[in-house]
Amino acid sequence: MILGLNVPEIVGRVGAVTLEHAEPQVGSLSIRVLVVEDNEPWRRFISTALQEQPELEISGRASDGLEAVQQAKELQPDLILLDIGLPTINGIEAARRIREISPASKILFVSENRSRDVAEEALRTGASGYVVKSDAASELLTAVRAVLDGKRFVSASLAGYFLAAMVANARQTDLLTSMVALISGIC
C-alpha cells in the first residue's frame, strides 16, 4: 500500500497519474468550491479556470490557513483547492483541521512545492490530489474532474515517484504473500 491505497489501476494521461479509489461520483449538480491561495494572481487564475466550468461554483475564497478552516466550516464546500505555503497555518495543517470539521469536502492541493515528501505528507491528510503549480495550466481541470469522480490525482512532475513507489509496494506485497504461503505450508 502507498498512502493507504492498494496498488491501483493507473488511468489518465502520460505523465500525470490518476489513481483509482472507491468513492461516489459527484453528479451534475452545482459543485461548491473553496479556493485557498495567498497569492492573488494565482487565486485569480484558479478561480477563472474553474468559473469557466458551468457545474463549478466558487462559493468562497481564502488567503490564509485559518481563514480556510473557518470558511470550510461555514460553507461545507464539495471541493477545496488548497495551497501549502499559506500564512497563519500552512495548507497541510489546514487540511488536517478541515478533515475534522468538513469531512465530506474533497481537498486538492495546488502548490509550487515539488518535494515528494511534502506531496506525500499532503496526501496523507486525506487529500484527493496534488497539482504542482507549474503543471496547473495543463492539469488543473483534469485534476479537479478526477477528484470529483472519486479518484486520486498526482501531477506529472511527481508521477514518476508515486509510480515507482507503487511498483515497489506491489513487489513487497507479492514477496510477503509468497512468504506467508511458504510459512503456512511449513506449519
C-alpha positions in Angstrom: 0.0 0.0 0.0 1.1 3.5 -0.6 -0.7 6.4 1.1 -3.3 3.9 2.3 -4.2 2.7 -1.1 -3.9 -0.8 -2.6 -1.9 -0.9 -5.8 -4.4 1.0 -8.0 -5.2 0.8 -11.7 -3.5 3.6 -13.5 -5.7 5.8 -15.6 -5.0 9.1 -17.2 -2.5 10.8 -19.5 1.1 10.1 -19.9 3.0 11.8 -17.0 0.2 12.7 -14.6 -1.5 9.8 -12.9 -4.9 9.4 -11.7 -5.2 6.7 -9.0 -8.4 4.8 -8.7 -10.1 4.5 -5.3 -13.7 3.9 -4.3 -15.8 7.0 -3.6 -19.1 8.0 -5.0 -19.1 10.2 -8.1 -20.4 13.8 -7.9 -23.4 14.3 -10.2 -24.2 17.2 -12.4 -25.5 19.5 -9.6 -23.6 22.7 -8.8 -20.4 21.8 -7.1 -19.3 24.3 -4.5 -15.6 25.1 -4.5 -13.4 26.9 -2.0 -10.2 28.4 -3.4 -7.4 28.9 -0.8 -4.4 30.7 -2.2 -2.4 33.6 -0.6 -1.0 34.8 -4.0 -3.7 37.0 -5.6 -2.7 36.3 -9.3 -2.8 32.5 -8.6 -6.1 32.8 -6.8 -7.5 34.7 -9.8 -6.0 32.1 -12.3 -7.6 29.2 -10.4 -10.9 31.0 -9.9 -11.1 32.0 -13.6 -10.2 28.5 -14.8 -12.9 26.9 -12.5 -15.6 29.5 -13.3 -15.4 28.5 -17.0 -16.8 25.2 -16.0 -20.6 25.5 -15.7 -21.0 22.9 -13.0 -18.5 24.6 -10.7 -19.5 27.4 -8.4 -16.8 29.4 -6.5 -18.5 29.6 -3.1 -15.6 31.1 -1.2 -12.0 32.3 -1.4 -9.4 32.5 1.4 -5.9 33.8 1.5 -4.6 32.1 4.7 -4.9 28.8 6.5 -7.1 29.9 9.4 -9.5 31.6 7.0 -9.6 28.4 5.0 -10.6 26.4 8.1 -13.2 28.9 9.0 -14.7 29.1 5.5 -14.7 25.3 5.2 -16.7 25.1 8.4 -19.2 27.7 7.3 -19.6 26.7 3.7 -19.0 22.9 3.8 -17.8 23.0 0.1 -17.7 19.9 -2.1 -14.1 20.7 -3.2 -11.3 22.8 -1.7 -8.3 23.8 -3.7 -5.6 24.4 -1.2 -2.1 25.9 -1.4 0.5 24.7 1.1 2.6 27.8 1.7 -0.1 29.9 3.5 0.2 32.5 6.2 -1.1 31.8 9.8 -1.1 28.0 9.4 0.2 26.1 6.4 -2.1 24.2 4.0 -1.2 20.8 5.4 -2.2 21.7 8.9 -5.3 23.5 7.5 -6.2 20.2 5.7 -5.9 18.3 8.9 -8.3 20.7 10.6 -10.7 20.8 7.7 -10.9 17.0 7.7 -12.3 17.3 11.3 -14.9 19.9 10.5 -15.8 19.2 6.9 -15.1 15.5 6.3 -17.1 15.3 3.1 -15.1 18.1 1.4 -12.6 16.8 -1.1 -9.2 18.5 -1.0 -6.9 19.1 -4.0 -3.6 20.7 -3.2 -2.3 23.2 -5.7 1.3 24.1 -4.7 4.6 25.2 -6.1 6.3 22.7 -3.8 7.7 19.8 -5.8 9.1 17.9 -2.9 7.9 14.2 -2.9 8.0 14.2 0.9 5.7 17.3 1.1 3.4 15.9 -1.5 3.2 12.6 0.3 2.5 14.3 3.6 -0.2 16.4 2.0 -1.9 13.3 0.6 -1.7 11.7 4.0 -4.1 14.3 5.3 -6.8 12.6 3.3 -6.5 14.9 0.3 -7.5 13.5 -3.0 -4.8 15.1 -5.2 -1.8 17.2 -5.6 -1.1 19.6 -8.6 2.3 21.4 -8.9 1.6 25.0 -9.9 4.0 24.8 -12.9 1.7 22.0 -14.2 -1.5 23.7 -13.4 -2.2 25.2 -16.8 -2.4 21.8 -18.4 -3.5 19.7 -15.4 -5.8 21.7 -13.1 -9.1 20.9 -14.7 -8.1 17.2 -15.3 -7.2 17.0 -11.6 -10.5 18.7 -10.5 -12.5 16.2 -12.6 -10.6 13.2 -11.3 -11.0 14.2 -7.7 -14.7 14.9 -8.2 -15.1 11.5 -9.8 -13.6 9.9 -6.6 -10.1 9.3 -8.0 -6.8 10.5 -6.7 -4.6 12.7 -8.8 -0.8 13.4 -8.8 0.8 15.9 -11.0 3.0 14.8 -13.9 6.2 16.2 -12.3 5.7 13.9 -9.3 4.1 10.9 -11.0 7.3 9.0 -11.5 8.0 8.9 -7.8 4.5 7.7 -7.0 4.5 5.1 -9.8 7.9 3.8 -8.6 6.6 3.6 -5.0 3.5 1.7 -6.2 5.6 -0.8 -8.1 8.0 -1.3 -5.2 4.9 -1.8 -2.9 3.4 -4.3 -5.3 6.7 -6.3 -5.3 6.8 -6.2 -1.5 3.2 -7.3 -1.3 3.9 -10.2 -3.7 7.0 -11.2 -1.7 5.1 -11.1 1.6 2.2 -13.1 0.1 4.8 -15.7 -1.1 6.4 -15.8 2.3 3.1 -16.3 4.1 2.2 -19.1 1.7 5.6 -20.7 2.3 5.3 -20.4 6.1 1.7 -21.7 6.0 2.9 -24.7 4.0 5.6 -25.5 6.6 3.4 -25.1 9.7 
